[in-house]
């Protein structure tokens, strides 16, 4: 039980840090689940999602491409431009 508790507290801490960076709660939770609770990968995903969103790309397309490209910015941008 203590192992699960530590994982949960770690998850909450990661979510809290991401929320403090200004990301929306739903997006934070979704990103954490998509990347098996890896704060590093979720952070990069959210950063790129916001960046590509600002460029005018559709959010659902961005999510799909970032997952396929494993958060590789240049590769993802290339895919988005080609769509």
PDB file of N, CA, C and O in Angstrom:
ATOM      1  N   UNK A   1       0.810  -1.214   0.000  1.00  0.00           N
ATOM      2  CA  UNK A   1       0.000   0.000   0.000  1.00  0.00           C
ATOM      3  C   UNK A   1       0.849   1.271   0.000  1.00  0.00           C
ATOM      4  O   UNK A   1       0.481   2.245  -0.657  1.00  0.00           O
ATOM      5  N   UNK A   2       1.976   1.288   0.721  1.00  0.00           N
ATOM      6  CA  UNK A   2       2.772   2.506   0.790  1.00  0.00           C
ATOM      7  C   UNK A   2       3.359   2.860  -0.569  1.00  0.00           C
ATOM      8  O   UNK A   2       3.551   4.038  -0.872  1.00  0.00           O
ATOM      9  N   UNK A   3       3.648   1.850  -1.394  1.00  0.00           N
ATOM     10  CA  UNK A   3       4.173   2.078  -2.740  1.00  0.00           C
ATOM     11  C   UNK A   3       3.149   2.841  -3.585  1.00  0.00           C
ATOM     12  O   UNK A   3       3.488   3.809  -4.265  1.00  0.00           O
ATOM     13  N   UNK A   4       1.911   2.395  -3.531  1.00  0.00           N
ATOM     14  CA  UNK A   4       0.840   3.063  -4.285  1.00  0.00           C
ATOM     15  C   UNK A   4       0.641   4.494  -3.796  1.00  0.00           C
ATOM     16  O   UNK A   4       0.405   5.406  -4.588  1.00  0.00           O
ATOM     17  N   UNK A   5       0.737   4.673  -2.505  1.00  0.00           N
ATOM     18  CA  UNK A   5       0.566   6.003  -1.923  1.00  0.00           C
ATOM     19  C   UNK A   5       1.671   6.942  -2.412  1.00  0.00           C
ATOM     20  O   UNK A   5       1.412   8.091  -2.768  1.00  0.00           O
ATOM     21  N   UNK A   6       2.908   6.431  -2.424  1.00  0.00           N
ATOM     22  CA  UNK A   6       4.033   7.248  -2.897  1.00  0.00           C
ATOM     23  C   UNK A   6       3.856   7.613  -4.363  1.00  0.00           C
ATOM     24  O   UNK A   6       4.130   8.747  -4.756  1.00  0.00           O
ATOM     25  N   UNK A   7       3.398   6.659  -5.181  1.00  0.00           N
ATOM     26  CA  UNK A   7       3.159   6.930  -6.598  1.00  0.00           C
ATOM     27  C   UNK A   7       2.076   7.988  -6.763  1.00  0.00           C
ATOM     28  O   UNK A   7       2.195   8.883  -7.599  1.00  0.00           O
ATOM     29  N   UNK A   8       1.034   7.883  -5.971  1.00  0.00           N
ATOM     30  CA  UNK A   8      -0.067   8.836  -6.047  1.00  0.00           C
ATOM     31  C   UNK A   8       0.393  10.234  -5.647  1.00  0.00           C
ATOM     32  O   UNK A   8       0.040  11.218  -6.296  1.00  0.00           O
ATOM     33  N   UNK A   9       1.185  10.318  -4.571  1.00  0.00           N
ATOM     34  CA  UNK A   9       1.693  11.615  -4.127  1.00  0.00           C
ATOM     35  C   UNK A   9       2.631  12.221  -5.172  1.00  0.00           C
ATOM     36  O   UNK A   9       2.640  13.433  -5.384  1.00  0.00           O
ATOM     37  N   UNK A  10       3.413  11.367  -5.815  1.00  0.00           N
ATOM     38  CA  UNK A  10       4.313  11.821  -6.875  1.00  0.00           C
ATOM     39  C   UNK A  10       3.490  12.365  -8.049  1.00  0.00           C
ATOM     40  O   UNK A  10       3.828  13.398  -8.627  1.00  0.00           O
ATOM     41  N   UNK A  11       2.413  11.662  -8.391  1.00  0.00           N
ATOM     42  CA  UNK A  11       1.509  12.084  -9.460  1.00  0.00           C
ATOM     43  C   UNK A  11       0.880  13.436  -9.122  1.00  0.00           C
ATOM     44  O   UNK A  11       0.833  14.334  -9.963  1.00  0.00           O
ATOM     45  N   UNK A  12       0.402  13.570  -7.898  1.00  0.00           N
ATOM     46  CA  UNK A  12      -0.213  14.836  -7.470  1.00  0.00           C
ATOM     47  C   UNK A  12       0.789  15.980  -7.526  1.00  0.00           C
ATOM     48  O   UNK A  12       0.453  17.088  -7.947  1.00  0.00           O
ATOM     49  N   UNK A  13       2.006  15.713  -7.106  1.00  0.00           N
ATOM     50  CA  UNK A  13       3.045  16.732  -7.130  1.00  0.00           C
ATOM     51  C   UNK A  13       3.337  17.177  -8.554  1.00  0.00           C
ATOM     52  O   UNK A  13       3.479  18.368  -8.830  1.00  0.00           O
ATOM     53  N   UNK A  14       3.426  16.205  -9.452  1.00  0.00           N
ATOM     54  CA  UNK A  14       3.691  16.511 -10.864  1.00  0.00           C
ATOM     55  C   UNK A  14       2.541  17.334 -11.448  1.00  0.00           C
ATOM     56  O   UNK A  14       2.771  18.327 -12.137  1.00  0.00           O
ATOM     57  N   UNK A  15       1.321  16.922 -11.173  1.00  0.00           N
ATOM     58  CA  UNK A  15       0.146  17.656 -11.667  1.00  0.00           C
ATOM     59  C   UNK A  15       0.144  19.083 -11.130  1.00  0.00           C
ATOM     60  O   UNK A  15      -0.136  20.034 -11.859  1.00  0.00           O
ATOM     61  N   UNK A  16       0.456  19.215  -9.859  1.00  0.00           N
ATOM     62  CA  UNK A  16       0.481  20.537  -9.224  1.00  0.00           C
ATOM     63  C   UNK A  16       1.513  21.445  -9.899  1.00  0.00           C
ATOM     64  O   UNK A  16       1.234  22.613 -10.167  1.00  0.00           O
ATOM     65  N   UNK A  17       2.698  20.908 -10.171  1.00  0.00           N
ATOM     66  CA  UNK A  17       3.745  21.702 -10.830  1.00  0.00           C
ATOM     67  C   UNK A  17       3.302  22.138 -12.225  1.00  0.00           C
ATOM     68  O   UNK A  17       3.539  23.276 -12.630  1.00  0.00           O
ATOM     69  N   UNK A  18       2.656  21.226 -12.958  1.00  0.00           N
ATOM     70  CA  UNK A  18       2.192  21.557 -14.311  1.00  0.00           C
ATOM     71  C   UNK A  18       1.063  22.589 -14.277  1.00  0.00           C
ATOM     72  O   UNK A  18       1.013  23.484 -15.120  1.00  0.00           O
ATOM     73  N   UNK A  19       0.170  22.465 -13.315  1.00  0.00           N
ATOM     74  CA  UNK A  19      -0.921  23.434 -13.180  1.00  0.00           C
ATOM     75  C   UNK A  19      -0.364  24.822 -12.860  1.00  0.00           C
ATOM     76  O   UNK A  19      -0.879  25.832 -13.340  1.00  0.00           O
ATOM     77  N   UNK A  20       0.681  24.863 -12.055  1.00  0.00           N
ATOM     78  CA  UNK A  20       1.306  26.144 -11.700  1.00  0.00           C
ATOM     79  C   UNK A  20       1.987  26.794 -12.904  1.00  0.00           C
ATOM     80  O   UNK A  20       2.218  28.003 -12.916  1.00  0.00           O
ATOM     81  N   UNK A  21       2.307  25.984 -13.917  1.00  0.00           N
ATOM     82  CA  UNK A  21       2.892  26.526 -15.146  1.00  0.00           C
ATOM     83  C   UNK A  21       1.813  27.092 -16.070  1.00  0.00           C
ATOM     84  O   UNK A  21       2.117  27.651 -17.123  1.00  0.00           O
ATOM     85  N   UNK A  22       0.550  26.939 -15.662  1.00  0.00           N
ATOM     86  CA  UNK A  22      -0.536  27.547 -16.412  1.00  0.00           C
ATOM     87  C   UNK A  22      -1.299  26.615 -17.333  1.00  0.00           C
ATOM     88  O   UNK A  22      -2.159  27.061 -18.093  1.00  0.00           O
ATOM     89  N   UNK A  23      -0.993  25.315 -17.275  1.00  0.00           N
ATOM     90  CA  UNK A  23      -1.724  24.364 -18.115  1.00  0.00           C
ATOM     91  C   UNK A  23      -3.071  24.042 -17.481  1.00  0.00           C
ATOM     92  O   UNK A  23      -3.222  24.106 -16.262  1.00  0.00           O
ATOM     93  N   UNK A  24      -4.051  23.695 -18.319  1.00  0.00           N
ATOM     94  CA  UNK A  24      -5.393  23.369 -17.830  1.00  0.00           C
ATOM     95  C   UNK A  24      -5.399  21.993 -17.172  1.00  0.00           C
ATOM     96  O   UNK A  24      -4.675  21.087 -17.585  1.00  0.00           O
ATOM     97  N   UNK A  25      -6.226  21.858 -16.148  1.00  0.00           N
ATOM     98  CA  UNK A  25      -6.280  20.617 -15.375  1.00  0.00           C
ATOM     99  C   UNK A  25      -6.573  19.390 -16.248  1.00  0.00           C
ATOM    100  O   UNK A  25      -5.909  18.361 -16.123  1.00  0.00           O
ATOM    101  N   UNK A  26      -7.554  19.506 -17.117  1.00  0.00           N
ATOM    102  CA  UNK A  26      -7.915  18.377 -17.981  1.00  0.00           C
ATOM    103  C   UNK A  26      -6.765  17.960 -18.875  1.00  0.00           C
ATOM    104  O   UNK A  26      -6.518  16.770 -19.071  1.00  0.00           O
ATOM    105  N   UNK A  27      -6.064  18.940 -19.415  1.00  0.00           N
ATOM    106  CA  UNK A  27      -4.920  18.648 -20.285  1.00  0.00           C
ATOM    107  C   UNK A  27      -3.782  18.002 -19.503  1.00  0.00           C
ATOM    108  O   UNK A  27      -3.124  17.088 -20.000  1.00  0.00           O
ATOM    109  N   UNK A  28      -3.551  18.471 -18.292  1.00  0.00           N
ATOM    110  CA  UNK A  28      -2.498  17.918 -17.446  1.00  0.00           C
ATOM    111  C   UNK A  28      -2.793  16.449 -17.150  1.00  0.00           C
ATOM    112  O   UNK A  28      -1.921  15.594 -17.304  1.00  0.00           O
ATOM    113  N   UNK A  29      -4.021  16.159 -16.726  1.00  0.00           N
ATOM    114  CA  UNK A  29      -4.398  14.783 -16.401  1.00  0.00           C
ATOM    115  C   UNK A  29      -4.281  13.886 -17.625  1.00  0.00           C
ATOM    116  O   UNK A  29      -3.778  12.766 -17.534  1.00  0.00           O
ATOM    117  N   UNK A  30      -4.747  14.378 -18.769  1.00  0.00           N
ATOM    118  CA  UNK A  30      -4.682  13.597 -20.003  1.00  0.00           C
ATOM    119  C   UNK A  30      -3.222  13.314 -20.400  1.00  0.00           C
ATOM    120  O   UNK A  30      -2.877  12.190 -20.763  1.00  0.00           O
ATOM    121  N   UNK A  31      -2.386  14.336 -20.327  1.00  0.00           N
ATOM    122  CA  UNK A  31      -0.973  14.176 -20.694  1.00  0.00           C
ATOM    123  C   UNK A  31      -0.274  13.196 -19.759  1.00  0.00           C
ATOM    124  O   UNK A  31       0.516  12.366 -20.210  1.00  0.00           O
ATOM    125  N   UNK A  32      -0.555  13.284 -18.472  1.00  0.00           N
ATOM    126  CA  UNK A  32       0.072  12.372 -17.510  1.00  0.00           C
ATOM    127  C   UNK A  32      -0.344  10.926 -17.797  1.00  0.00           C
ATOM    128  O   UNK A  32       0.479  10.016 -17.701  1.00  0.00           O
ATOM    129  N   UNK A  33      -1.609  10.712 -18.147  1.00  0.00           N
ATOM    130  CA  UNK A  33      -2.072   9.358 -18.468  1.00  0.00           C
ATOM    131  C   UNK A  33      -1.449   8.858 -19.771  1.00  0.00           C
ATOM    132  O   UNK A  33      -1.036   7.702 -19.865  1.00  0.00           O
ATOM    133  N   UNK A  34      -1.386   9.738 -20.776  1.00  0.00           N
ATOM    134  CA  UNK A  34      -0.852   9.350 -22.081  1.00  0.00           C
ATOM    135  C   UNK A  34       0.601   8.899 -21.981  1.00  0.00           C
ATOM    136  O   UNK A  34       1.036   8.029 -22.735  1.00  0.00           O
ATOM    137  N   UNK A  35       1.342   9.483 -21.063  1.00  0.00           N
ATOM    138  CA  UNK A  35       2.767   9.174 -20.944  1.00  0.00           C
ATOM    139  C   UNK A  35       3.089   8.404 -19.672  1.00  0.00           C
ATOM    140  O   UNK A  35       4.148   8.595 -19.074  1.00  0.00           O
ATOM    141  N   UNK A  36       2.168   7.529 -19.257  1.00  0.00           N
ATOM    142  CA  UNK A  36       2.360   6.667 -18.095  1.00  0.00           C
ATOM    143  C   UNK A  36       2.938   7.434 -16.908  1.00  0.00           C
ATOM    144  O   UNK A  36       3.850   6.961 -16.231  1.00  0.00           O
ATOM    145  N   UNK A  37       2.397   8.613 -16.670  1.00  0.00           N
ATOM    146  CA  UNK A  37       2.725   9.423 -15.493  1.00  0.00           C
ATOM    147  C   UNK A  37       4.181   9.906 -15.481  1.00  0.00           C
ATOM    148  O   UNK A  37       4.744  10.168 -14.418  1.00  0.00           O
ATOM    149  N   UNK A  38       4.780  10.020 -16.662  1.00  0.00           N
ATOM    150  CA  UNK A  38       6.118  10.602 -16.760  1.00  0.00           C
ATOM    151  C   UNK A  38       5.962  12.121 -16.821  1.00  0.00           C
ATOM    152  O   UNK A  38       5.482  12.668 -17.813  1.00  0.00           O
ATOM    153  N   UNK A  39       6.373  12.789 -15.750  1.00  0.00           N
ATOM    154  CA  UNK A  39       6.237  14.246 -15.688  1.00  0.00           C
ATOM    155  C   UNK A  39       7.034  14.916 -16.815  1.00  0.00           C
ATOM    156  O   UNK A  39       6.576  15.887 -17.418  1.00  0.00           O
ATOM    157  N   UNK A  40       8.213  14.391 -17.086  1.00  0.00           N
ATOM    158  CA  UNK A  40       9.081  14.973 -18.114  1.00  0.00           C
ATOM    159  C   UNK A  40       8.408  14.934 -19.489  1.00  0.00           C
ATOM    160  O   UNK A  40       8.372  15.939 -20.200  1.00  0.00           O
ATOM    161  N   UNK A  41       7.879  13.765 -19.854  1.00  0.00           N
ATOM    162  CA  UNK A  41       7.228  13.621 -21.163  1.00  0.00           C
ATOM    163  C   UNK A  41       5.936  14.426 -21.240  1.00  0.00           C
ATOM    164  O   UNK A  41       5.634  15.031 -22.269  1.00  0.00           O
ATOM    165  N   UNK A  42       5.182  14.430 -20.157  1.00  0.00           N
ATOM    166  CA  UNK A  42       3.927  15.193 -20.120  1.00  0.00           C
ATOM    167  C   UNK A  42       4.204  16.686 -20.255  1.00  0.00           C
ATOM    168  O   UNK A  42       3.476  17.399 -20.945  1.00  0.00           O
ATOM    169  N   UNK A  43       5.260  17.155 -19.594  1.00  0.00           N
ATOM    170  CA  UNK A  43       5.629  18.573 -19.665  1.00  0.00           C
ATOM    171  C   UNK A  43       5.990  18.962 -21.093  1.00  0.00           C
ATOM    172  O   UNK A  43       5.540  19.992 -21.595  1.00  0.00           O
ATOM    173  N   UNK A  44       6.801  18.139 -21.740  1.00  0.00           N
ATOM    174  CA  UNK A  44       7.208  18.418 -23.118  1.00  0.00           C
ATOM    175  C   UNK A  44       5.989  18.402 -24.046  1.00  0.00           C
ATOM    176  O   UNK A  44       5.855  19.260 -24.918  1.00  0.00           O
ATOM    177  N   UNK A  45       5.116  17.432 -23.854  1.00  0.00           N
ATOM    178  CA  UNK A  45       3.900  17.333 -24.659  1.00  0.00           C
ATOM    179  C   UNK A  45       3.052  18.599 -24.522  1.00  0.00           C
ATOM    180  O   UNK A  45       2.609  19.163 -25.522  1.00  0.00           O
ATOM    181  N   UNK A  46       2.830  19.040 -23.286  1.00  0.00           N
ATOM    182  CA  UNK A  46       2.000  20.225 -23.047  1.00  0.00           C
ATOM    183  C   UNK A  46       2.643  21.483 -23.622  1.00  0.00           C
ATOM    184  O   UNK A  46       1.953  22.357 -24.148  1.00  0.00           O
ATOM    185  N   UNK A  47       3.960  21.568 -23.518  1.00  0.00           N
ATOM    186  CA  UNK A  47       4.691  22.715 -24.053  1.00  0.00           C
ATOM    187  C   UNK A  47       4.531  22.776 -25.578  1.00  0.00           C
ATOM    188  O   UNK A  47       4.247  23.835 -26.139  1.00  0.00           O
ATOM    189  N   UNK A  48       4.717  21.634 -26.234  1.00  0.00           N
ATOM    190  CA  UNK A  48       4.597  21.588 -27.694  1.00  0.00           C
ATOM    191  C   UNK A  48       3.149  21.779 -28.141  1.00  0.00           C
ATOM    192  O   UNK A  48       2.887  22.415 -29.162  1.00  0.00           O
ATOM    193  N   UNK A  49       2.217  21.229 -27.376  1.00  0.00           N
ATOM    194  CA  UNK A  49       0.796  21.388 -27.687  1.00  0.00           C
ATOM    195  C   UNK A  49       0.434  22.870 -27.708  1.00  0.00           C
ATOM    196  O   UNK A  49      -0.232  23.340 -28.631  1.00  0.00           O
ATOM    197  N   UNK A  50       0.874  23.599 -26.695  1.00  0.00           N
ATOM    198  CA  UNK A  50       0.591  25.038 -26.617  1.00  0.00           C
ATOM    199  C   UNK A  50       1.272  25.784 -27.763  1.00  0.00           C
ATOM    200  O   UNK A  50       0.687  26.685 -28.364  1.00  0.00           O
ATOM    201  N   UNK A  51       2.502  25.404 -28.054  1.00  0.00           N
ATOM    202  CA  UNK A  51       3.268  26.051 -29.115  1.00  0.00           C
ATOM    203  C   UNK A  51       2.585  25.868 -30.476  1.00  0.00           C
ATOM    204  O   UNK A  51       2.389  26.832 -31.215  1.00  0.00           O
ATOM    205  N   UNK A  52       2.230  24.630 -30.794  1.00  0.00           N
ATOM    206  CA  UNK A  52       1.591  24.344 -32.085  1.00  0.00           C
ATOM    207  C   UNK A  52       0.180  24.923 -32.151  1.00  0.00           C
ATOM    208  O   UNK A  52      -0.293  25.319 -33.217  1.00  0.00           O
ATOM    209  N   UNK A  53      -0.477  24.967 -31.009  1.00  0.00           N
ATOM    210  CA  UNK A  53      -1.807  25.568 -30.924  1.00  0.00           C
ATOM    211  C   UNK A  53      -1.723  27.052 -31.283  1.00  0.00           C
ATOM    212  O   UNK A  53      -2.566  27.576 -32.012  1.00  0.00           O
ATOM    213  N   UNK A  54      -0.691  27.721 -30.758  1.00  0.00           N
ATOM    214  CA  UNK A  54      -0.473  29.143 -31.060  1.00  0.00           C
ATOM    215  C   UNK A  54      -0.184  29.369 -32.540  1.00  0.00           C
ATOM    216  O   UNK A  54      -0.437  30.450 -33.072  1.00  0.00           O
ATOM    217  N   UNK A  55       0.346  28.341 -33.199  1.00  0.00           N
ATOM    218  CA  UNK A  55       0.637  28.448 -34.633  1.00  0.00           C
ATOM    219  C   UNK A  55      -0.623  28.251 -35.478  1.00  0.00           C
ATOM    220  O   UNK A  55      -0.601  28.446 -36.693  1.00  0.00           O
ATOM    221  N   UNK A  56      -1.727  27.861 -34.819  1.00  0.00           N
ATOM    222  CA  UNK A  56      -2.996  27.728 -35.529  1.00  0.00           C
ATOM    223  C   UNK A  56      -3.388  26.314 -35.913  1.00  0.00           C
ATOM    224  O   UNK A  56      -4.377  26.119 -36.621  1.00  0.00           O
ATOM    225  N   UNK A  57      -2.632  25.324 -35.461  1.00  0.00           N
ATOM    226  CA  UNK A  57      -2.994  23.935 -35.773  1.00  0.00           C
ATOM    227  C   UNK A  57      -4.123  23.473 -34.850  1.00  0.00           C
ATOM    228  O   UNK A  57      -4.293  24.002 -33.752  1.00  0.00           O
ATOM    229  N   UNK A  58      -4.888  22.485 -35.304  1.00  0.00           N
ATOM    230  CA  UNK A  58      -6.005  21.947 -34.531  1.00  0.00           C
ATOM    231  C   UNK A  58      -5.492  21.058 -33.404  1.00  0.00           C
ATOM    232  O   UNK A  58      -4.590  20.243 -33.603  1.00  0.00           O
ATOM    233  N   UNK A  59      -6.074  21.222 -32.221  1.00  0.00           N
ATOM    234  CA  UNK A  59      -5.600  20.511 -31.038  1.00  0.00           C
ATOM    235  C   UNK A  59      -5.623  18.990 -31.189  1.00  0.00           C
ATOM    236  O   UNK A  59      -4.679  18.313 -30.781  1.00  0.00           O
ATOM    237  N   UNK A  60      -6.710  18.442 -31.781  1.00  0.00           N
ATOM    238  CA  UNK A  60      -6.776  16.980 -31.914  1.00  0.00           C
ATOM    239  C   UNK A  60      -5.693  16.464 -32.856  1.00  0.00           C
ATOM    240  O   UNK A  60      -5.143  15.385 -32.634  1.00  0.00           O
ATOM    241  N   UNK A  61      -5.379  17.227 -33.910  1.00  0.00           N
ATOM    242  CA  UNK A  61      -4.312  16.833 -34.834  1.00  0.00           C
ATOM    243  C   UNK A  61      -2.957  16.916 -34.147  1.00  0.00           C
ATOM    244  O   UNK A  61      -2.102  16.051 -34.338  1.00  0.00           O
ATOM    245  N   UNK A  62      -2.766  17.955 -33.352  1.00  0.00           N
ATOM    246  CA  UNK A  62      -1.497  18.131 -32.639  1.00  0.00           C
ATOM    247  C   UNK A  62      -1.252  16.946 -31.710  1.00  0.00           C
ATOM    248  O   UNK A  62      -0.161  16.376 -31.700  1.00  0.00           O
ATOM    249  N   UNK A  63      -2.263  16.578 -30.931  1.00  0.00           N
ATOM    250  CA  UNK A  63      -2.127  15.464 -29.984  1.00  0.00           C
ATOM    251  C   UNK A  63      -1.730  14.183 -30.713  1.00  0.00           C
ATOM    252  O   UNK A  63      -0.812  13.474 -30.299  1.00  0.00           O
ATOM    253  N   UNK A  64      -2.435  13.903 -31.799  1.00  0.00           N
ATOM    254  CA  UNK A  64      -2.185  12.687 -32.577  1.00  0.00           C
ATOM    255  C   UNK A  64      -0.737  12.666 -33.089  1.00  0.00           C
ATOM    256  O   UNK A  64      -0.033  11.666 -32.946  1.00  0.00           O
ATOM    257  N   UNK A  65      -0.310  13.774 -33.682  1.00  0.00           N
ATOM    258  CA  UNK A  65       1.029  13.863 -34.265  1.00  0.00           C
ATOM    259  C   UNK A  65       2.109  13.787 -33.182  1.00  0.00           C
ATOM    260  O   UNK A  65       3.127  13.122 -33.372  1.00  0.00           O
ATOM    261  N   UNK A  66       1.897  14.457 -32.060  1.00  0.00           N
ATOM    262  CA  UNK A  66       2.901  14.414 -30.987  1.00  0.00           C
ATOM    263  C   UNK A  66       3.063  12.999 -30.442  1.00  0.00           C
ATOM    264  O   UNK A  66       4.173  12.578 -30.117  1.00  0.00           O
ATOM    265  N   UNK A  67       1.963  12.272 -30.344  1.00  0.00           N
ATOM    266  CA  UNK A  67       2.059  10.885 -29.879  1.00  0.00           C
ATOM    267  C   UNK A  67       2.825  10.040 -30.888  1.00  0.00           C
ATOM    268  O   UNK A  67       3.715   9.276 -30.515  1.00  0.00           O
ATOM    269  N   UNK A  68       2.482  10.178 -32.167  1.00  0.00           N
ATOM    270  CA  UNK A  68       3.157   9.410 -33.220  1.00  0.00           C
ATOM    271  C   UNK A  68       4.642   9.741 -33.293  1.00  0.00           C
ATOM    272  O   UNK A  68       5.468   8.858 -33.521  1.00  0.00           O
ATOM    273  N   UNK A  69       4.975  10.989 -33.104  1.00  0.00           N
ATOM    274  CA  UNK A  69       6.370  11.453 -33.227  1.00  0.00           C
ATOM    275  C   UNK A  69       7.115  11.454 -31.895  1.00  0.00           C
ATOM    276  O   UNK A  69       8.262  11.892 -31.816  1.00  0.00           O
ATOM    277  N   UNK A  70       6.458  10.964 -30.859  1.00  0.00           N
ATOM    278  CA  UNK A  70       7.048  10.878 -29.520  1.00  0.00           C
ATOM    279  C   UNK A  70       7.638  12.214 -29.052  1.00  0.00           C
ATOM    280  O   UNK A  70       8.757  12.273 -28.542  1.00  0.00           O
ATOM    281  N   UNK A  71       6.866  13.269 -29.236  1.00  0.00           N
ATOM    282  CA  UNK A  71       7.231  14.615 -28.775  1.00  0.00           C
ATOM    283  C   UNK A  71       8.460  15.202 -29.473  1.00  0.00           C
ATOM    284  O   UNK A  71       9.092  16.116 -28.943  1.00  0.00           O
ATOM    285  N   UNK A  72       8.797  14.693 -30.637  1.00  0.00           N
ATOM    286  CA  UNK A  72       9.925  15.261 -31.376  1.00  0.00           C
ATOM    287  C   UNK A  72       9.422  16.457 -32.169  1.00  0.00           C
ATOM    288  O   UNK A  72       8.692  16.303 -33.148  1.00  0.00           O
ATOM    289  N   UNK A  73       9.817  17.641 -31.742  1.00  0.00           N
ATOM    290  CA  UNK A  73       9.266  18.888 -32.265  1.00  0.00           C
ATOM    291  C   UNK A  73       9.350  19.009 -33.785  1.00  0.00           C
ATOM    292  O   UNK A  73       8.339  19.250 -34.445  1.00  0.00           O
ATOM    293  N   UNK A  74      10.541  18.845 -34.337  1.00  0.00           N
ATOM    294  CA  UNK A  74      10.726  19.053 -35.783  1.00  0.00           C
ATOM    295  C   UNK A  74       9.910  18.062 -36.597  1.00  0.00           C
ATOM    296  O   UNK A  74       9.261  18.428 -37.577  1.00  0.00           O
ATOM    297  N   UNK A  75       9.950  16.819 -36.183  1.00  0.00           N
ATOM    298  CA  UNK A  75       9.211  15.756 -36.874  1.00  0.00           C
ATOM    299  C   UNK A  75       7.698  16.032 -36.814  1.00  0.00           C
ATOM    300  O   UNK A  75       6.988  15.886 -37.809  1.00  0.00           O
ATOM    301  N   UNK A  76       7.234  16.426 -35.644  1.00  0.00           N
ATOM    302  CA  UNK A  76       5.823  16.720 -35.447  1.00  0.00           C
ATOM    303  C   UNK A  76       5.387  17.919 -36.292  1.00  0.00           C
ATOM    304  O   UNK A  76       4.320  17.906 -36.905  1.00  0.00           O
ATOM    305  N   UNK A  77       6.219  18.937 -36.310  1.00  0.00           N
ATOM    306  CA  UNK A  77       5.902  20.141 -37.095  1.00  0.00           C
ATOM    307  C   UNK A  77       5.802  19.801 -38.576  1.00  0.00           C
ATOM    308  O   UNK A  77       4.908  20.276 -39.277  1.00  0.00           O
ATOM    309  N   UNK A  78       6.723  18.980 -39.034  1.00  0.00           N
ATOM    310  CA  UNK A  78       6.713  18.536 -40.440  1.00  0.00           C
ATOM    311  C   UNK A  78       5.390  17.824 -40.769  1.00  0.00           C
ATOM    312  O   UNK A  78       4.761  18.092 -41.792  1.00  0.00           O
ATOM    313  N   UNK A  79       4.989  16.911 -39.875  1.00  0.00           N
ATOM    314  CA  UNK A  79       3.734  16.166 -40.077  1.00  0.00           C
ATOM    315  C   UNK A  79       2.527  17.107 -40.106  1.00  0.00           C
ATOM    316  O   UNK A  79       1.642  16.966 -40.949  1.00  0.00           O
ATOM    317  N   UNK A  80       2.502  18.050 -39.192  1.00  0.00           N
ATOM    318  CA  UNK A  80       1.375  18.995 -39.117  1.00  0.00           C
ATOM    319  C   UNK A  80       1.280  19.857 -40.379  1.00  0.00           C
ATOM    320  O   UNK A  80       0.189  20.108 -40.890  1.00  0.00           O
ATOM    321  N   UNK A  81       2.422  20.301 -40.867  1.00  0.00           N
ATOM    322  CA  UNK A  81       2.444  21.136 -42.052  1.00  0.00           C
ATOM    323  C   UNK A  81       1.970  20.352 -43.273  1.00  0.00           C
ATOM    324  O   UNK A  81       1.321  20.907 -44.160  1.00  0.00           O
ATOM    325  N   UNK A  82       2.294  19.068 -43.314  1.00  0.00           N
ATOM    326  CA  UNK A  82       1.908  18.231 -44.453  1.00  0.00           C
ATOM    327  C   UNK A  82       0.430  17.876 -44.458  1.00  0.00           C
ATOM    328  O   UNK A  82      -0.098  17.502 -45.505  1.00  0.00           O
ATOM    329  N   UNK A  83      -0.252  17.978 -43.336  1.00  0.00           N
ATOM    330  CA  UNK A  83      -1.677  17.602 -43.248  1.00  0.00           C
ATOM    331  C   UNK A  83      -2.564  18.584 -43.991  1.00  0.00           C
ATOM    332  O   UNK A  83      -3.783  18.417 -44.017  1.00  0.00           O
TER     333      UNK A  83
END
